[in-house]
Amino acid sequence: MAYSSLAEYIEFLKSKDELIEIHEFVNPILEITEITDRFSKQNSQKNKALIFTNTGTSFPVFINGFGSETRINMALSTTHLDEPKERIQQLFEKAVAPKHSIFDALKMLPLLHELQNWMPKYKKGKGACQHIIQTNVSLDSLPILQCWPHDGGKFITLPMVITKHPKTGVRNVGMYRMQVIDSTTTAMHWHLHKTGANHYKAYKELGIRMPVSVALGGDPSHTFAATAPLPENIDEFMLSGFLRKKHVELVQCITNELYVPADADIVLEGYIDTTEELFFEGPFGDHTGFYSLPDFYPTFHVTCITYKKNAIYPTTIVGIPPMEDAWIGKATERIFLAPIKLLLVPELIDYWMPFEGVAHNLVIAKIQKQYAGQAYKVMNTLWGAGQMMFNKTLIIIDENTEMNIDAICNAIFAYCNVQHDIYLSKGPLDVLDHAAPQTGFGSKIGIDATKKLLTEIQDSANIYTNLYSIIPCDQHETIGTICNSLENIFSKFIILCDKTLEIHNISTKVWHILNNINPLEDCQHITLHNTSVLLIDGRTKPQERTKRDWPNPVIMDEKTIQHIDEQWLNYGIGATLPSPSKQYSSLSQNNSAWLYSHSQKKI
């Protein structure tokens, strides 16, 4: 179904017991985050969407609306997350099927009609999102969150940022966090690889002002589409139309020529002056589970705020997984399997992006293997495919391996020769990858865990007794010193981690280690017991070894945790849930992330 508004979606969640309402005052500064984090890390029965009706403003805050498998399906009106992929597959098969007669061609008409229904429609006059027009702009009227203690300020975290290319007119709808600078301006955090940044560059080359509009709310399919890794020439509102099986209705903004969804709750209209100095934005508690450190980004000037009657402010928080963004990523994984397979990697059977890999740190790809070296062909293809270029660790398995942790580990143990089946490469990385030696550029590791053909190097008999050993050790211990202590270790992979991880579960260890490796520097072959072993240094790196600041994991401060504990029963939301931050507190390091919290400046 297509939701007519965000409010309709919220009512639907309420009818399905997927929503908790909190009517007591909760401060958007840190407190909403702490309550939401407690719910987002619960199992499916306790993990609920939340609406805070008393925020100190006239707008309720809605959060965690995508934060479970059940709710992401509800948001996208699907029964299971493979459903859109199956639709894409069927449409492709119809489109490319041989046409032997005029009657076969006529069978395409329903398909063309369906395609037409996905295209956005332009409505004359004003939309529901423009019932109230605020030209005396003040962002203070919105309940914008400060999510985490060392954030540089308040951030809009669930925006649909709408721009168009100045020459081609092609529209982009992206999701880029926006740090509030003052009551009329925000930073615009679009990474250098993103379409919004490409549009900005085009306007800057022309030396002209760039119109920008930001929509919040409406049908949740719009919001999901803004996160999707679409090619630059594919309209995100078309994807939303495909998902909701109904076109998106757009209306023109009041103060610029851009179009926004008529059903949006809130719209920020404005511009970016491309001749203006950049703003030193951040830090921000990010989806990697670490703070992303400050950098320079353009300033967005708000010229008008419009909103519908009884508008709701949607937002999200990100941090140590699993959180709401993990389920958005899961939907992206399932939906985009079909186009990757159909257009790029025909041998691809399936792929999986575990939550611990925070989208770009770990991907497992399952292929139908037919020839020697095929795993490396797939690695290079995927590393060249859109936003898959940000992947850092890629494991290839074949059709004989089930897509689960135990089976994948067994395949690596049985089929991966650490001397011959480990592939190190260089390429673009996510800007948020703090282990990369340079922002957005570093190294990658590929692991061929497919069963080897006769023409490939087989794994010889060995003395390994298990796949891996995780060794907690001090950050300053040298590799040589550590190797001298490994006499009784008989593993293919020896993984070093911080001592502070010793008390945590394997999921936390995988998340922390993957974030901390730059493969070319941190993965090396060593010889133990006359056998080759791959040593992976997943420790936090001391400052003298890095060219960049090393950020802290994202956890809540003790004062806020204590306040929420004391107030919990007043919220009327059941028994007190423990703070997830408490189990991660030992991971904090002395670092420079917090130094920037109050030092925003322009260059």
PEQUI-V8114 format. One line per field, one symbol per residue. ss: DSSP state (~ for helix, > for strand, _ for the rest). phi: phi as a letter, one per 20 degrees, with the letter a starting at -180 (. if undefined). burial: I if it has 16 or more other C-alpha atoms within 10 Angstrom, else O. A space follows every 10 residues. Layout:
# PEQUI-V8114
ss=???
phi=???
burial=???
This chain:
# PEQUI-V8114
ss=_____~~~~~ ~~~~~___>> >>______>_ ~~~~~~~~~~ ________>> >>_______> >>>_____~~ ~~~~~_____ __~~~~~~~~ ~~~~~~____ _~~~~~__~~ ~~~~~~~~__ >>_____~~~ _>>>____~~ ~___>>____ ____>>___> >>>>______ >>>>___>>> >>__>>>>__ ____~~~~~~ ~~~~~~___> >>>>>>___~ ~~~~~~~___ _____~~~~~ ~~~~____>> >>______>> >____>>>>> >>______>> >__>>____> >>__>>>>>> >>>>>>>___ _>>>______ ___~~~~~~~ ~~~~~_~~~~ ~~~____>>> >>__~~~___ __>>>>>___ ___~~~~~~~ ~~___~~~~~ __>>>>>>__ ____~~~~~~ ~~~~~_____ _>>>>>>>__ _______>__ >>>>>>>>__ __________ _____>>>>> >>>_____~~ ~~~_______ >>>>>>>>~~ ~____~~~~~ ~~~~~___~~ ~~>>>>>>__ >>>>>>>___ __~~~_____ __>____~~~ ~~~~~~~~~~ ~_________ ~~~~~~~___ __~~~~____ _>_
phi=.effafgfff ffgffdldcd dcdffcffem ffgfffffff defffdfcfc cdecdncedf ddbmfdebff fffffeldeb feffffffgf fffffefgde bfffffffgg fffffffeff dddfmedgfd fcddeefbff fdefeeecge gfrecedcee edcbffdemf ecccdcfcef ebfccceced ffeefgfffg fffffemcfd fbccdcnngf fffggfefee ffedffffff fffelafeed cffedbefdc ffegeccddr bdefeeffde eofbfdffnc feefbebfde eedaccbefl fdeebbccrf febgffffff ffgffeffff ffdccfefea bbdggfelmd ebcdddceec bfmfgfffgf fffddlfffe fdccddddfe dfebgfffff fffedeefed ddddbdrfcg geffeffcgm bacccdcede feefedfeff gbdfdbfbcd dfbfgeffff ffffddgeec cfcddecfgf egeeffffff gffffeddgf eddbecdclm cfceededef efgfedecfd eefeceffff gfffgfegff fmcnffefff fffdffefcf bdgffegccg bdd
burial=OIIOIIIOII OIIIOOOIII IIOOOIIIII IIIIIIIIII IIOOOOIIII IIIIIOOOII IIIIIIIIII IIIIIIIIOO IIIIIOOIIO OOOOOOOOOO OOOOOOOOOO OOOOIIIIII IIOOOOIIII OOOOOOIIIO OIIIIIIIII IIIIIIIIII IIIIIIOOOO IIIIIIIIII IOOIIIIIII IIIIIIIIII IIIIOOOOII IIIIIIIIII IIIIIIIIII OIOOIIIIII IIIIIIIIII IIIIIIOIII IIIIIIIIII IIIIOOOIII IIIIIIIIII IIIIOIIIII IIIIIIIIOO IIIIIIIIII IIIIIIIIII IIIIIIIIOI OOOOIOIIII IIIIIIIIII IIIIIIIIIO OOIIIIOIIO OIIIOOIIII IIIIIIIIIO IOIOOOOIOO IIIOIIIIOO IIIOOOOIII IIIIIIIOII IIIIIIIIII IIOOOOOIIO OOOIOOIIOI IIIOIOOOOO OOOOOOOOII IIIIIIIIOI IOOOOOOOII IIIIIIIIIO OIIOOIOIOO IIIIIIIIII IOOOOOOOII IIIIIIIOOI IOOIIOOIOO OOOOOIIOII IOOIIOIOOO OOIIOIIOOI OOO
